[in-house]
């Protein structure tokens, strides 16, 4: 985050309820627009895209709100029922 956003401060908010996890990541960095995001994708800077794919696998929601020089907000919602638990894995 520090590398790409060029931020000195970020806030992470997590709200865990019986049905979902809400995660919000807010920074005061340089932000980006669609053109910048596409250029990053072409240069294989896929951190946000990878994060989005993982959230989609859990049938969650992923939203990015960003403007140049205004920082970025990433909002994630994951249904608790879709989060794997220890019992979901075979450790034998």
C-alpha positions in Angstrom: 0.0 0.0 0.0 2.7 2.4 0.9 4.6 1.7 -2.3 1.7 2.2 -4.7 -0.5 4.6 -2.9 2.3 6.8 -1.7 0.5 7.2 1.6 1.6 8.0 5.1 -1.6 6.9 6.7 -4.2 4.1 6.2 -7.2 3.0 8.2 -8.6 -0.5 8.3 -12.1 -1.0 9.6 -13.4 -4.6 10.2 -16.9 -5.3 11.3 -17.7 -9.0 12.0 -21.4 -10.0 12.4 -23.1 -13.3 12.4 -23.8 -13.1 8.7 -20.9 -11.1 7.1 -17.5 -9.5 7.5 -17.3 -5.9 6.3 -13.8 -4.6 5.6 -12.9 -1.1 4.6 -9.4 0.1 3.8 -9.0 3.8 3.5 -5.8 5.7 2.6 -4.9 9.3 1.9 -2.6 8.5 -0.9 -2.4 9.6 -4.5 -5.4 7.6 -5.7 -5.9 6.5 -9.2 -8.3 6.6 -12.1 -9.4 3.9 -14.6 -6.5 4.6 -17.0 -4.0 4.2 -14.2 -5.6 0.9 -13.2 -5.6 -0.4 -16.8 -1.9 0.5 -17.1 -1.1 -1.3 -13.9 -2.9 -4.4 -15.2 -0.8 -4.3 -18.4 2.4 -4.1 -16.3 1.3 -7.1 -14.3 0.7 -5.1 -11.1 -2.3 -7.2 -10.2 -2.5 -7.0 -6.4 -6.0 -5.4 -6.4 -7.2 -7.7 -9.1 -6.0 -10.7 -7.2 -7.7 -9.5 -4.1 -10.9 -9.0 -6.1 -10.8 -12.6 -7.6 -10.4 -14.1 -4.1 -13.3 -12.1 -2.7 -15.4 -13.3 -5.7 -14.5 -16.9 -5.0 -16.1 -16.4 -1.6 -19.2 -14.8 -3.3 -18.4 -11.5 -1.7 -18.5 -7.9 -2.8 -15.5 -5.8 -3.8 -15.6 -2.1 -4.5 -12.9 0.5 -5.1 -13.5 4.2 -4.8 -10.6 6.3 -5.9 -9.8 9.6 -7.5 -6.5 11.1 -8.5 -4.9 13.0 -5.5 -7.9 12.1 -3.2 -6.9 8.7 -1.8 -8.6 5.3 -2.1 -11.3 3.4 -0.3 -11.6 -0.4 -0.8 -14.8 -1.9 0.5 -15.1 -5.7 0.9 -18.1 -7.7 2.2 -17.8 -11.5 2.6 -20.7 -13.7 3.7 -19.6 -15.6 6.8 -21.2 -18.8 5.5 -18.7 -18.8 2.6 -15.6 -18.5 4.7 -13.8 -21.9 5.1 -13.3 -23.2 8.6 -10.7 -25.6 10.0 -13.2 -28.4 9.5 -13.4 -27.7 5.8 -9.8 -29.0 5.3 -8.5 -32.5 5.4 -5.1 -32.4 7.3 -4.4 -36.1 7.1 
